[in-house]
Amino acid sequence: MTAPQTIGVIGAGTMGNGIAQVCALAGMSVVMLDVDEKRVARGREAIAGGLERLVMKTKLSAAERDAALGRLRGATDYGALGDADVIIEAATEDEALKIKILRQADAVAKEGAIVATNTSSISITKLAAALGRPADFVGLHFFNPVPLMALVEVVRGRQTSDATVEAASALARRVGKTPVVVKDSPGFVVNRLLCPMLNEAVLAYGEGIASARDIDEAMKLGCNHPIGPLALADLIGVDVLLAVMEVFHREFKDPKYRPAPLLKEMVAEGRLGRKSGRGFYTYT
Ligand SMILES: NC(=O)c1ccc[n+]([C@@H]2O[C@H](COP(=O)([O-])OP(=O)(O)OC[C@H]3O[C@@H](n4cnc5c(N)ncnc54)[C@H](O)[C@@H]3O)[C@@H](O)[C@H]2O)c1
């Protein structure tokens, strides 16, 4: 595939607007689609804010900011994705919804276009089965916040072609990221390793091995982690961590992935971390 000129991004939320921002900054035209004008406008504002911060830090000139914003178009109609060389789905994490969205994208995608998903937990092979051209479908798992995080996991489904994996990896490099190709397996690489570690920290905390602050301090000083596991669980969302552990437990059928009982209690209590003001720590 020749270098893509136009990227379609479905979903203007946290991940979608981040992906749209890095693609526009890298010189590509971007169509960012969401369910209504309000959400598209909110995504656009987030991008404008992100670019403005880069200008303030003198990492970007005002002219470059304006040019990037000029390459960005909003849409609510799937027909607008017809020109896209690559369509990246970054909508809400819901399997039935993603299948519906991907079918709509597949119906308007031009010949040879690649369709990708940013899903964190749904099988790429399973999603591909809903599409007419599974060889052209791939996982492109960006990390949050997209403009800052250097990694993209390129996830190969059972039917993804080598050419699609190569094109997806090239796109990741073009937006300044380092691609790592991984097989389609729950959690891919990063969440497969990270979430059980966070779950273990919750178990240790529940057993009273140390205070939350001391567990976090120990991992920061003893392992050089930039943030402790419990503070990170609060940042990711206690509910999100529980959901990931439940997927691992169900899919691998291995008791080592059993979610910490305290995670369930905290979710039931509404202690979801930063977003609810209370998790392992209290936020004001
Ligand atoms: N947030 C993270 O840290 C993170 C990291 C990596 C991957 N992901 C994945 O990225 C995806 C998006 O997550 P997010 O955090 O950006 O969610 P979000 O809730 O911030 O944004 C999702 C957006 O999708 C839109 N949407 C819903 N239905 C749609 C439809 N039919 N057509 C178009 N848009 C639609 C919503 O209106 C919303 O704006 C999920 O699959 C998630 O698992 C998230």
The ligand as an SDF file (V2000), in Angstrom:
LIG
                    3D

 44 48  0  0  0  0  0  0  0  0999 V2000
   -9.2350    5.0570   27.2590 N   0  0  0  0  0  0  0  0  0  0  0  0
   -8.1650    4.2740   27.1980 C   0  0  0  0  0  0  0  0  0  0  0  0
   -7.2610    4.3340   28.0440 O   0  0  0  0  0  0  0  0  0  0  0  0
   -8.0070    3.3050   26.0580 C   0  0  0  0  0  0  0  0  0  0  0  0
   -6.7200    2.8380   25.7290 C   0  0  0  0  0  0  0  0  0  0  0  0
   -6.5800    1.9910   24.6230 C   0  0  0  0  0  0  0  0  0  0  0  0
   -7.6950    1.6030   23.8960 C   0  0  0  0  0  0  0  0  0  0  0  0
   -8.9410    2.0460   24.2670 N   0  0  0  0  0  0  0  0  0  0  0  0
  -10.0870    1.6300   23.4430 C   0  0  0  0  0  0  0  0  0  0  0  0
  -10.4330    2.7200   22.5900 O   0  0  0  0  0  0  0  0  0  0  0  0
  -11.8420    2.6990   22.3250 C   0  0  0  0  0  0  0  0  0  0  0  0
  -12.4470    4.0270   22.6830 C   0  0  0  0  0  0  0  0  0  0  0  0
  -12.2380    4.3000   24.0490 O   0  0  0  0  0  0  0  0  0  0  0  0
  -12.3170    5.7770   24.6390 P   0  0  0  0  0  0  0  0  0  0  0  0
  -11.6670    5.7250   25.9710 O   0  0  0  0  0  0  0  0  0  0  0  0
  -11.8510    6.7480   23.6260 O   0  0  0  0  0  0  0  0  0  0  0  0
  -13.9010    5.9560   24.8420 O   0  0  0  0  0  0  0  0  0  0  0  0
  -14.7470    7.3070   24.9050 P   0  0  0  0  0  0  0  0  0  0  0  0
  -15.9800    6.9560   25.6420 O   0  0  0  0  0  0  0  0  0  0  0  0
  -13.9130    8.4430   25.3560 O   0  0  0  0  0  0  0  0  0  0  0  0
  -15.1230    7.5830   23.3540 O   0  0  0  0  0  0  0  0  0  0  0  0
  -15.9280    6.7140   22.6080 C   0  0  0  0  0  0  0  0  0  0  0  0
  -16.6240    7.5390   21.5380 C   0  0  0  0  0  0  0  0  0  0  0  0
  -17.2800    6.6330   20.6330 O   0  0  0  0  0  0  0  0  0  0  0  0
  -18.4480    7.2980   20.2010 C   0  0  0  0  0  0  0  0  0  0  0  0
  -19.3900    6.3620   19.5860 N   0  0  0  0  0  0  0  0  0  0  0  0
  -20.2710    5.5250   20.1690 C   0  0  0  0  0  0  0  0  0  0  0  0
  -21.0140    4.9040   19.2310 N   0  0  0  0  0  0  0  0  0  0  0  0
  -20.6080    5.3590   18.0310 C   0  0  0  0  0  0  0  0  0  0  0  0
  -21.0230    5.1210   16.6800 C   0  0  0  0  0  0  0  0  0  0  0  0
  -22.0040    4.2670   16.3960 N   0  0  0  0  0  0  0  0  0  0  0  0
  -20.3820    5.7730   15.6820 N   0  0  0  0  0  0  0  0  0  0  0  0
  -19.3840    6.6390   15.9620 C   0  0  0  0  0  0  0  0  0  0  0  0
  -18.9630    6.9260   17.2170 N   0  0  0  0  0  0  0  0  0  0  0  0
  -19.5680    6.3010   18.2390 C   0  0  0  0  0  0  0  0  0  0  0  0
  -18.9800    7.9230   21.4870 C   0  0  0  0  0  0  0  0  0  0  0  0
  -19.9520    8.9210   21.1940 O   0  0  0  0  0  0  0  0  0  0  0  0
  -17.7040    8.4850   22.0930 C   0  0  0  0  0  0  0  0  0  0  0  0
  -17.4370    9.8120   21.6670 O   0  0  0  0  0  0  0  0  0  0  0  0
  -12.3940    1.5040   23.1010 C   0  0  0  0  0  0  0  0  0  0  0  0
  -12.4420    0.3940   22.2490 O   0  0  0  0  0  0  0  0  0  0  0  0
  -11.3550    1.2900   24.1910 C   0  0  0  0  0  0  0  0  0  0  0  0
  -11.3160   -0.0350   24.6550 O   0  0  0  0  0  0  0  0  0  0  0  0
   -9.1160    2.9050   25.3100 C   0  0  0  0  0  0  0  0  0  0  0  0
  1  2  1  0
  2  3  2  0
  2  4  1  0
  4  5  1  0
  4 44  2  0
  5  6  2  0
  6  7  1  0
  7  8  2  0
  8  9  1  0
  8 44  1  0
  9 10  1  0
  9 42  1  0
 10 11  1  0
 11 12  1  0
 11 40  1  0
 12 13  1  0
 13 14  1  0
 14 15  2  0
 14 16  1  0
 14 17  1  0
 17 18  1  0
 18 19  2  0
 18 20  1  0
 18 21  1  0
 21 22  1  0
 22 23  1  0
 23 24  1  0
 23 38  1  0
 24 25  1  0
 25 26  1  0
 25 36  1  0
 26 27  1  0
 26 35  1  0
 27 28  2  0
 28 29  1  0
 29 30  1  0
 29 35  2  0
 30 31  1  0
 30 32  2  0
 32 33  1  0
 33 34  2  0
 34 35  1  0
 36 37  1  0
 36 38  1  0
 38 39  1  0
 40 41  1  0
 40 42  1  0
 42 43  1  0
M  CHG  2   8   1  16  -1
M  END
$$$$
